[in-house]
Amino acid sequence: MTDKPFMPKATAVWLVENTKISFKQIAAFCELHELEVKGIADGDVAKGIKAYNPILAGQLTREEIEESSKDVNRPLSLNKKVLDIKNEKKSNTYIPLSKREDRPQAVLWLTKNCPQLSDGQIVKLVGSTKKTVDLIRNKRYWNSSNLTAKDPVVSNLCTQEDIKNAIEKSERKAARKKKELERKNKKIEALNKIKNLNE
């Protein structure tokens, strides 16, 4: 596992907006270029990216931010304790009503922040249904106007590791599809060349 925070650009947006940490420190922590962080502060980079709070997500502690705010040469270090927790097998325990209300908000958050995830993957992550995910994604959900996107990690519906693994799986699938399409196109091109030669 790398020492890179989850959703680095969104984390950088939050750090720029909410702390006194230098651009250099933020860039090093989020593995971005210093100019990119300056661009975020100027509003030229990461337009439309929602700030991701690393304290709520357990990636940084308030103390860690305060220490690095006082010393520009002190690098921020990722709170690995949360990230390295092994996923325990989820059991179908009773979910309180308040948590059930978190689900549509979590679905909305995932469709906005991780659009590459399939409906099925979102269902697995937050325990919703495919129909609900589809309705929320297409803004046809009965309560769409009152829904606010809420990070499922903060709601304890899944872990950062779960989301990270789902994104990686989705990206691998997309890469496979792209290769298959390229192969098909090459085959068609080759057949067309042969056809043209024979005509």
trRosetta pair geometry for C-beta under 8 A, 3 or more apart (Angstrom, degrees):
i j d omega theta_ij theta_ji phi_ij phi_ji
1 80 7.9 132 101 -141 133 106
1 83 6.7 160 164 140 151 119
1 84 7.0 -161 41 -93 159 83
3 77 7.5 -51 -169 -152 126 70
3 78 5.1 -176 -167 15 78 132
3 80 7.7 -56 -118 -77 81 111
4 8 6.0 -45 177 -70 100 125
4 30 7.4 64 -156 -161 82 34
4 31 5.0 -34 -116 -1 111 136
4 78 7.7 7 48 -63 4 148
5 8 5.4 127 68 -94 87 69
5 11 4.8 18 106 -22 143 174
5 29 6.7 26 -14 153 118 90
5 30 6.2 -47 37 -109 112 66
5 54 6.0 -43 -150 -115 146 125
5 59 4.9 68 -134 -175 108 148
5 60 7.8 -25 -101 -36 135 98
5 78 6.0 -173 -76 -108 77 113
6 11 7.5 118 76 -47 51 129
6 52 7.8 -116 100 149 82 150
6 57 6.8 -132 58 163 119 147
6 59 6.6 -144 25 -79 88 137
6 83 7.9 178 -31 -109 109 114
6 160 4.8 -129 -40 -167 163 123
6 163 7.3 78 -165 81 138 120
6 164 6.2 -102 -117 -71 112 110
7 10 4.2 -22 155 42 114 117
7 11 5.8 130 99 -28 78 91
7 52 4.7 79 104 -7 134 172
7 113 7.0 -20 -110 -178 139 122
8 11 5.5 -59 -144 37 30 114
8 12 6.2 34 157 -23 67 103
8 30 4.0 130 -170 -167 98 88
8 31 5.9 -61 -137 49 159 87
8 32 6.3 167 145 -44 121 103
9 12 5.6 -50 -150 32 32 114
9 13 6.7 38 149 -23 63 99
9 30 7.1 120 -73 175 32 133
9 32 6.9 108 -93 -82 68 137
9 40 7.7 -176 -165 -93 78 132
9 46 5.3 -178 172 -105 109 121
9 49 5.7 -65 125 -172 110 165
10 13 5.5 -43 -152 27 36 116
10 14 6.8 36 149 -18 62 101
10 46 7.7 171 -82 -159 46 128
10 49 5.3 -135 -91 165 76 109
10 50 6.2 12 -139 80 115 57
10 51 6.2 146 -177 -146 75 22
10 52 3.5 66 125 -9 111 113
10 113 7.2 5 -65 -139 160 116
11 14 5.8 -54 -156 35 35 111
11 15 6.3 31 150 -17 68 107
11 29 7.8 -113 124 120 126 108
11 30 5.6 179 82 -104 109 114
11 52 5.0 -50 -70 75 58 107
11 54 5.1 58 -141 -59 108 112
11 59 7.0 -57 -122 84 137 156
12 15 5.7 -56 -144 39 33 110
12 16 6.2 35 156 -21 67 105
12 26 5.4 104 -136 167 84 113
12 27 7.7 54 -124 -84 127 44
12 30 4.4 -36 -64 -37 104 174
12 32 5.8 -4 -75 10 156 151
12 36 7.8 8 151 119 166 99
12 37 5.7 -118 -170 -112 126 88
12 40 5.7 176 127 -27 110 175
12 46 7.3 -167 82 -53 109 164
13 16 6.0 -56 -149 35 27 110
13 17 6.3 16 157 -11 63 114
13 40 5.7 -132 -94 -169 65 127
13 46 5.4 -148 -75 137 114 147
13 49 5.5 -174 -41 100 152 107
13 50 7.6 161 89 128 151 19
13 51 4.4 -133 109 -98 105 74
13 52 7.2 84 53 13 102 70
14 17 6.0 -66 -146 44 28 105
14 18 5.7 -18 172 16 68 121
14 51 3.8 120 -77 -175 76 102
14 52 5.6 -109 -23 61 132 42
14 53 5.4 -179 -148 -88 153 46
14 54 6.5 168 84 -8 140 83
15 18 6.6 -73 -123 53 20 85
15 19 5.2 -34 -163 31 64 121
15 21 5.8 -42 177 52 108 128
15 26 4.8 166 108 -119 138 116
15 29 7.5 129 -75 72 171 139
15 30 7.6 -151 22 -41 143 126
15 54 7.3 11 -61 7 98 125
15 65 7.9 -153 -128 -126 92 113
16 19 7.7 -30 -65 47 8 79
16 23 7.8 35 -105 -102 98 76
16 26 6.4 62 -64 -136 77 171
16 37 6.6 179 -78 -172 119 84
16 40 5.1 -179 -19 113 165 114
16 41 4.9 -141 -164 -80 129 80
17 51 5.8 -67 32 -97 142 149
18 51 7.5 115 -17 -179 115 149
18 53 7.9 24 18 -114 164 85
19 65 5.5 -113 -116 -171 138 117
19 69 6.1 -126 -177 -87 99 113
20 69 4.6 76 65 -149 98 107
21 25 4.8 -106 176 82 103 130
21 26 5.6 122 111 -54 115 90
21 65 6.7 -91 -49 -155 122 78
21 68 5.5 19 -114 118 110 111
21 69 5.6 -81 -69 -89 67 68
21 76 7.0 11 -143 -53 150 124
22 25 4.7 96 60 6 82 100
22 26 7.1 -150 97 -3 43 86
22 72 4.9 53 -18 -139 140 98
23 26 5.7 -57 -147 40 33 110
23 27 6.0 38 153 -25 68 108
23 34 5.3 88 130 -161 106 83
23 37 4.3 155 -159 104 89 125
23 38 5.4 24 -141 -64 156 75
23 41 6.9 -79 -92 -17 113 138
24 27 5.7 -54 -147 35 27 114
24 28 6.4 26 155 -19 62 106
24 34 5.5 -4 -96 -112 59 121
24 72 7.2 60 57 179 121 96
25 28 5.9 -55 -148 35 29 110
25 29 6.3 25 155 -17 64 109
25 68 5.7 145 -173 174 151 122
25 72 6.7 -132 -40 -157 120 57
25 74 7.5 22 -117 81 129 56
25 75 6.3 -178 -138 -124 83 49
25 76 5.9 97 170 -17 101 98
26 29 5.9 -60 -147 39 30 109
26 30 6.0 2 164 4 68 115
26 32 7.5 -23 127 51 81 115
26 37 4.9 136 91 -138 117 144
26 76 7.8 39 -94 4 40 138
27 30 6.5 -70 -137 51 21 92
27 31 7.9 49 167 -127 53 3
27 32 5.0 -105 -139 77 67 77
27 33 6.2 -32 -150 144 123 14
27 34 4.3 -66 -48 -84 167 57
27 36 7.0 123 -117 56 101 93
27 37 4.7 -109 -67 -17 89 136
28 31 7.6 17 -176 -75 26 42
28 75 5.6 -88 114 -131 141 107
28 76 7.4 147 86 33 98 86
29 75 6.9 162 -69 -175 84 84
29 76 4.1 1 -89 62 135 119
29 78 7.6 146 -158 -59 90 80
30 37 7.5 134 50 -84 130 111
32 36 4.5 -112 166 80 110 133
32 37 5.7 126 97 -51 124 89
33 36 4.4 99 60 -5 82 105
33 37 7.4 -152 94 -4 47 81
34 37 5.7 -54 -156 34 38 111
34 38 6.5 40 146 -20 68 103
35 38 5.3 -49 -148 36 38 115
35 39 6.3 46 148 -25 65 102
36 39 5.4 -50 -152 33 32 117
36 40 6.7 39 146 -25 62 97
36 45 5.6 174 -164 -173 66 172
37 40 5.4 -43 -153 26 37 115
37 41 6.7 37 148 -16 64 101
38 41 5.6 -54 -154 36 35 112
38 42 6.3 27 149 -13 67 109
39 42 5.7 -58 -142 44 32 107
39 44 4.4 -83 -161 72 87 101
39 45 3.3 69 119 -10 116 118
39 46 7.6 124 111 7 95 87
40 43 7.8 41 176 -70 28 24
40 44 7.9 -84 -60 54 21 64
40 45 4.9 -60 -65 77 59 103
40 46 4.9 15 -113 29 93 128
42 45 7.7 66 57 11 89 82
43 47 7.0 58 179 -89 68 91
44 47 7.7 -60 174 -44 17 104
46 49 4.2 -62 -174 28 90 130
50 112 7.1 37 0 133 135 129
50 113 6.8 -80 45 -84 115 105
50 149 7.3 -100 -85 85 180 142
52 57 6.8 15 163 -26 96 143
52 113 7.9 98 -82 -136 117 142
52 151 7.4 106 -140 -87 86 139
53 56 4.2 49 101 18 120 110
53 57 6.3 153 92 -10 65 91
53 151 7.9 -135 42 -3 92 153
53 154 7.9 50 65 -79 114 132
54 57 5.5 -61 -139 49 36 109
54 59 3.9 -77 -163 66 94 112
54 60 4.2 49 121 14 118 106
55 58 7.8 42 173 -67 28 25
55 59 7.7 -78 -61 51 22 71
55 60 5.7 -56 -77 79 61 85
55 61 7.0 80 -128 -137 84 22
55 62 5.9 47 -128 -63 133 74
55 65 7.3 -49 -72 -19 112 137
56 151 7.1 118 116 58 124 144
56 153 8.0 119 127 98 86 100
56 154 5.0 1 157 -105 115 115
57 82 7.9 145 140 122 61 153
57 151 6.8 -77 -84 153 96 156
57 153 5.4 41 -130 104 81 141
57 154 6.8 -65 -81 -64 59 84
57 160 6.4 77 -176 -73 107 127
58 79 6.0 -117 161 91 65 131
58 81 7.9 -102 170 79 111 85
58 82 3.5 138 140 -103 129 172
58 83 7.7 177 110 -44 104 68
58 153 7.7 -123 18 156 105 120
58 160 7.7 -140 59 -18 106 130
59 78 5.9 -49 -173 -147 82 82
59 79 5.7 155 178 38 22 95
59 82 7.1 -103 -74 65 41 132
59 83 7.2 56 -109 -53 73 113
59 160 7.8 96 -66 -76 101 167
60 64 5.1 -130 -168 76 84 132
60 65 5.9 78 151 -51 128 96
60 76 6.5 -24 -116 -175 124 119
60 78 7.3 -75 -74 -126 71 43
60 79 5.8 174 -93 -13 21 109
61 64 4.5 104 55 -3 79 103
61 65 7.3 -147 94 -2 46 83
61 79 5.8 109 -31 -77 85 135
62 65 5.8 -55 -155 36 35 111
62 66 6.3 36 149 -21 68 107
63 66 5.6 -55 -148 37 31 112
63 67 6.3 33 154 -21 66 105
64 67 6.0 -53 -149 33 27 111
64 68 6.5 16 157 -8 62 110
64 76 6.2 83 155 -148 108 80
64 77 6.7 -119 -148 52 127 71
64 79 7.0 -135 -23 -59 156 99
65 68 6.1 -64 -149 44 28 104
65 69 6.1 36 152 -30 66 107
65 76 7.3 18 -95 -119 55 116
66 69 5.5 -52 -146 29 30 116
66 70 6.8 27 156 -19 62 103
67 70 6.1 -61 -159 32 30 108
67 71 6.8 -24 162 26 65 106
67 74 6.1 -94 137 123 91 156
68 71 6.5 -80 -137 62 33 76
68 74 4.9 -139 -111 94 66 104
68 75 7.2 -26 -117 151 121 11
68 76 5.0 -20 -66 -77 166 78
70 74 7.7 20 71 23 75 138
71 74 4.0 65 93 -7 114 115
78 83 6.9 -2 153 -2 118 146
79 82 5.7 40 115 12 103 106
79 83 7.3 135 97 -7 62 98
80 83 5.2 -70 -148 49 50 108
80 84 5.2 33 162 -17 88 115
81 84 6.6 -66 -139 39 18 100
81 85 7.4 39 155 -48 55 92
82 85 6.3 -38 -165 -8 33 113
82 160 7.5 65 133 16 104 127
83 160 6.4 -51 -113 72 77 131
83 161 6.9 130 -161 -61 61 97
85 159 7.1 -136 76 -134 110 150
85 161 7.7 -143 68 -9 74 139
87 159 6.1 -145 -99 27 97 141
87 161 6.0 -141 -54 89 111 133
87 162 6.7 111 -107 -65 140 90
95 99 4.6 -117 -180 89 93 129
95 100 5.6 118 118 -62 114 83
95 127 7.3 166 -56 107 158 153
96 99 4.9 96 61 6 75 103
96 100 7.2 -135 104 -9 40 87
97 100 5.4 -53 -150 31 36 114
97 101 6.7 37 153 -20 66 99
98 101 5.9 -53 -158 31 34 111
98 102 7.0 41 142 -27 62 100
99 102 5.2 -46 -159 22 42 119
99 103 7.4 58 145 -36 63 88
99 155 7.0 131 -139 173 72 103
99 156 7.8 -62 -125 74 113 98
99 157 7.3 150 -170 -84 97 90
100 103 5.8 -30 -165 2 42 117
101 104 7.2 -49 -169 30 43 98
101 105 7.1 35 142 -8 66 113
102 105 5.5 -71 -159 47 43 113
102 106 5.7 45 148 -27 78 108
102 150 6.2 -95 -151 90 79 139
102 152 7.5 118 150 -120 107 65
102 155 4.0 152 -176 -155 141 143
102 157 6.2 -167 118 -52 121 123
103 106 5.6 -56 -145 35 29 111
103 107 6.4 33 155 -22 65 102
103 126 5.3 141 -140 151 77 115
103 127 6.5 -88 -116 77 124 83
103 128 5.0 149 173 -81 117 97
103 132 7.6 18 132 135 114 154
103 157 6.8 140 -97 -118 65 147
104 107 5.4 -48 -147 32 35 116
104 108 6.5 39 152 -21 65 102
104 128 7.2 116 -78 -115 51 133
104 132 6.5 -107 -99 177 87 120
104 136 6.1 179 -157 -86 84 136
104 141 6.6 140 -153 -176 125 154
104 143 6.9 63 133 69 165 118
104 147 5.8 -100 133 -119 110 122
105 108 5.7 -50 -151 34 32 113
105 109 6.5 36 148 -22 63 104
105 147 6.0 -172 -94 -163 65 86
105 148 6.0 5 -132 75 110 59
105 149 6.3 143 -174 -143 72 20
105 150 3.7 25 142 21 122 109
105 155 7.3 136 82 -58 113 151
106 109 5.5 -51 -149 34 34 115
106 110 6.3 31 154 -17 66 105
106 125 7.7 -150 148 116 122 105
106 126 4.4 163 107 -120 135 147
106 128 7.7 -171 76 -39 104 123
106 150 5.9 -52 -69 80 57 84
106 151 7.4 16 -119 146 76 15
106 152 3.6 73 -147 -81 121 94
106 155 5.7 -104 -71 42 118 146
106 157 5.2 -25 -101 38 168 158
107 110 5.9 -58 -149 38 29 108
107 111 6.3 26 155 -18 66 107
107 122 5.8 82 -131 167 78 128
107 126 6.1 -136 -64 62 73 153
107 128 5.3 15 -71 -23 125 168
107 132 6.4 -132 -73 128 172 101
107 133 5.4 -139 -153 -107 126 70
107 136 4.8 94 118 64 122 164
107 137 7.9 -92 158 -48 103 76
108 111 6.0 -56 -145 36 29 107
108 112 6.4 22 157 -14 64 110
108 136 5.5 -114 -76 180 74 126
108 147 5.1 154 -52 149 156 128
108 148 7.5 166 87 122 149 16
108 149 4.5 -127 113 -96 102 73
108 150 7.6 60 62 17 104 63
109 112 6.0 -66 -152 40 27 106
109 113 5.8 -9 166 9 67 118
109 149 4.0 125 -83 -174 69 92
109 150 5.6 -102 -44 61 133 29
109 151 5.5 -169 -176 -83 159 37
109 152 6.4 -172 69 -24 133 78
110 113 6.4 -67 -125 53 25 90
110 114 5.1 -38 -164 47 68 108
110 117 5.9 -48 167 55 108 148
110 122 5.1 154 107 -121 147 108
110 125 6.7 136 -99 80 156 149
110 126 7.2 -144 -16 -21 143 130
110 152 6.7 9 -51 -14 109 125
110 163 7.6 -142 -115 -125 104 111
111 114 7.6 -47 -82 64 12 66
111 115 6.5 47 -177 -103 50 65
111 117 7.8 -108 -93 63 47 104
111 122 7.1 11 -61 -99 79 155
111 133 7.4 158 -66 -165 118 80
111 136 6.2 178 -6 116 151 103
111 137 4.8 -159 -133 -102 145 79
112 115 7.3 -18 -160 -61 10 87
112 149 5.5 -44 23 -107 144 151
113 149 7.6 130 -21 179 105 140
114 117 4.7 39 127 -11 108 116
114 163 6.7 -142 -60 -168 160 105
114 166 7.6 59 162 99 150 112
114 167 5.8 -104 -146 -89 120 106
116 167 6.4 78 76 -141 120 76
116 170 4.7 132 135 130 100 136
116 171 6.5 28 153 -69 152 72
116 174 6.8 -62 -158 -39 115 144
117 121 4.5 -122 -169 84 95 130
117 122 5.5 110 128 -55 125 86
117 125 7.7 -18 -169 -11 150 142
117 166 5.7 28 -118 141 113 117
117 167 6.7 -61 -68 -88 94 63
117 170 5.5 -108 -99 -66 47 157
118 121 4.8 100 53 2 75 100
118 122 7.3 -141 95 -3 42 85
118 170 6.6 -179 -14 -113 83 110
119 122 5.8 -57 -153 37 34 111
119 123 6.3 41 148 -26 67 104
119 130 5.1 75 141 -142 124 80
119 133 4.3 144 -149 106 90 136
119 134 5.8 7 -118 -62 146 78
119 137 7.1 -91 -91 -17 99 147
120 123 5.5 -49 -150 30 33 117
120 124 6.7 31 153 -17 64 103
120 130 6.7 -3 -81 -98 60 107
121 124 5.8 -54 -154 35 34 111
121 125 6.4 33 151 -22 67 107
121 166 4.7 128 -175 -163 123 119
121 169 7.3 171 -111 79 132 123
121 170 6.4 -52 -38 -66 167 114
122 125 5.6 -54 -146 35 33 113
122 126 6.4 -17 172 20 69 105
122 128 6.7 -23 131 46 91 120
122 133 4.9 133 87 -125 131 136
123 126 7.4 -87 -144 53 17 73
123 127 7.4 43 177 -123 54 10
123 128 5.5 -107 -119 69 59 72
123 129 6.4 31 -125 -139 111 15
123 130 5.6 -29 -68 -67 140 64
123 133 6.0 -90 -61 -27 82 142
124 127 7.9 16 -167 -67 17 45
124 166 7.4 171 78 -102 117 127
125 152 6.4 86 144 107 109 168
125 157 7.1 65 143 124 74 104
125 158 4.6 -54 -172 -37 78 164
125 162 5.7 139 -128 139 87 121
125 163 6.5 64 -136 -86 137 70
125 166 6.1 -40 -68 -45 120 161
126 152 5.2 -109 -91 -121 109 141
126 157 4.6 19 -130 152 77 139
126 158 6.2 -89 -77 -18 58 115
127 157 6.8 -134 19 -165 102 102
128 132 4.8 -112 172 77 113 132
128 133 5.7 127 102 -53 129 90
129 132 4.7 94 57 6 82 102
129 133 7.0 -149 93 -5 42 87
130 133 5.7 -56 -148 38 33 112
130 134 6.1 34 154 -21 67 108
131 134 5.8 -57 -149 37 28 112
131 135 6.3 27 154 -18 64 108
132 135 5.8 -57 -148 37 30 110
132 136 6.2 25 157 -16 66 108
132 141 7.0 51 -159 -113 66 113
133 136 6.0 -59 -147 39 28 107
133 137 6.1 29 156 -21 65 110
134 137 5.8 -55 -143 36 27 112
134 138 6.3 0 164 5 63 113
135 138 6.4 -73 -145 52 24 93
135 140 4.7 -100 -152 79 74 86
135 141 4.2 111 130 -77 105 70
135 142 7.7 1 161 -13 143 64
135 144 8.0 -129 147 -64 89 109
136 139 7.5 27 -174 -78 31 33
136 141 4.6 24 -82 -41 62 137
136 144 7.0 167 -126 -102 59 90
136 147 7.1 -168 -135 -170 105 176
139 144 5.3 92 -159 -154 64 153
140 144 7.1 113 45 -45 4 141
141 144 4.5 128 63 -62 86 87
141 147 6.8 38 87 -31 138 145
143 146 5.0 -57 178 51 90 105
143 147 5.8 109 115 -49 88 91
144 147 5.6 -49 -146 11 32 118
150 154 6.6 -108 172 69 87 119
150 155 5.9 78 130 -44 117 122
151 154 4.3 78 79 5 103 108
151 155 7.0 172 93 -4 55 87
152 155 5.4 -61 -144 47 40 108
152 157 4.1 -75 -166 58 97 116
152 158 5.1 22 131 33 124 93
152 163 7.4 148 63 -67 116 121
153 156 7.6 33 177 -75 32 31
153 157 7.8 -81 -64 45 22 74
153 158 6.7 -59 -83 81 59 65
153 159 6.5 58 -122 -150 91 29
153 160 5.3 31 -107 -62 142 74
153 163 7.1 -70 -56 -10 107 134
158 162 4.1 -100 173 71 112 150
158 163 6.4 122 110 -45 124 83
159 162 4.8 112 55 -4 71 98
159 163 7.5 -139 99 1 45 83
160 163 5.8 -56 -155 38 38 109
160 164 6.0 40 148 -23 70 108
161 164 5.6 -53 -143 37 31 114
161 165 6.2 31 157 -19 65 107
162 165 6.0 -59 -151 37 25 109
162 166 6.4 24 153 -19 63 109
163 166 5.7 -57 -149 36 31 111
163 167 6.3 31 154 -20 66 105
164 167 5.9 -55 -150 34 28 110
164 168 6.4 27 153 -18 64 108
165 168 5.7 -55 -147 37 31 111
165 169 6.3 34 154 -21 65 106
166 169 5.7 -54 -149 35 30 113
166 170 6.3 32 152 -20 64 107
167 170 5.6 -56 -149 37 31 113
167 171 6.3 29 154 -19 66 107
168 171 5.8 -55 -146 36 30 110
168 172 6.4 34 153 -22 64 104
169 172 5.8 -53 -151 33 30 112
169 173 6.5 30 151 -19 63 106
170 173 5.7 -55 -152 35 31 113
170 174 6.4 31 151 -20 65 105
171 174 5.6 -51 -146 35 34 113
171 175 6.3 37 153 -21 65 104
172 175 5.7 -55 -150 35 31 112
172 176 6.5 33 151 -21 64 104
173 176 5.7 -53 -152 33 32 113
173 177 6.5 32 151 -19 65 105
174 177 5.7 -54 -150 35 32 112
174 178 6.4 36 151 -23 65 105
175 178 5.6 -52 -149 33 32 115
175 179 6.5 33 152 -19 64 104
176 179 5.8 -56 -152 35 31 111
176 180 6.4 33 151 -20 65 106
177 180 5.6 -54 -150 35 32 114
177 181 6.3 33 152 -20 65 106
178 181 5.8 -55 -151 35 30 112
178 182 6.4 31 151 -20 64 106
179 182 5.6 -54 -149 35 32 112
179 183 6.4 35 152 -21 65 104
180 183 5.7 -54 -152 34 31 113
180 184 6.4 32 151 -19 65 105
181 184 5.7 -53 -149 35 31 113
181 185 6.3 32 153 -19 65 107
182 185 5.7 -55 -148 37 30 112
182 186 6.4 32 153 -20 64 105
183 186 5.8 -56 -151 35 30 111
183 187 6.4 32 151 -22 64 106
184 187 5.6 -56 -152 33 31 114
184 188 6.4 31 152 -19 66 105
185 188 5.7 -52 -148 35 32 112
185 189 6.3 35 152 -20 65 105
186 189 5.6 -52 -148 36 32 114
186 190 6.3 33 153 -20 65 106
187 190 5.8 -55 -150 35 29 111
187 191 6.4 28 153 -17 64 107
188 191 5.8 -56 -148 38 30 111
188 192 6.3 32 153 -21 64 107
189 192 5.7 -57 -149 36 29 112
189 193 6.5 32 152 -23 64 104
190 193 5.7 -51 -151 31 31 113
190 194 6.6 30 152 -17 64 105
191 194 5.7 -54 -150 37 33 111
191 195 6.2 37 150 -23 66 107
192 195 5.4 -52 -146 36 32 116
192 196 6.3 34 154 -20 66 105
193 196 5.8 -55 -149 36 29 111
193 197 6.4 30 152 -20 63 105
194 197 5.7 -55 -150 34 31 112
194 198 6.4 24 154 -15 64 110
195 198 6.0 -64 -151 39 28 107
195 199 6.6 32 152 -30 64 105
196 199 5.8 -51 -148 23 32 113
